[in-house]
């Protein structure tokens, strides 16, 4: 019976001299060599470590990009107005119309136009402050009973302006900051222009309604 050694040459085990050490790498058939001492095993271990490193890196990357991917979904939203028009009621996420008493001073709410088909194209921030708190930049003819309404779509990258710092509206994507008391003008971050304001009034039933569409381009782009 014959087998191959590490050099690949055939040699009979029984033909080895009596004083030959059968435990050396040169004499012992490779089939009996400890696997972890084999060069091929060393290469396998390196390859395995490389795979682990790659998997770990991909997992870390995924953990970092997951929140970003969650935010980029809003980039796909587009506003193909007009969605609001004269007499269109403002409703909350449940479709309930907004009455004059809905918010107190200093409060805010995300609202949409009614009827509801396509409301994801026109999310709107409704805020309420004392009328004497509003300053330059706010279209006071667009406000009613201390209410002002602005597009919720950031003018920088299209994210939703969902955070707030005191009275300042803040976009979570790139920290764009807008002042709702001065027409949602930019007070910090990369947005190039203010959030467009929506003209609103009260209906005879005491519900907030639009009197037209946003007074400027919604989302990124525009002038």
Secondary structure, 3 states (H helix, E strand, C coil): CEEECCCCCEEEHHHCCCCCCCCCCCCCCHHHCCHHHCHHHHHHHHHHHHHHHHHHHHHHHHHHHHHHHHHHHHHHCCCCCCCCCCCCEEECCCCCECECCCCCCCCEEEEEECCCCCHHHCCEEEEECCHHHCCCCCCHHHCECCEEEEECECCCCCCECCEEECCEEECCCCCCEEEHHHCCEEEECCCCCCCCEEEEEECCCCEEEEEEEECCCCCCCCC
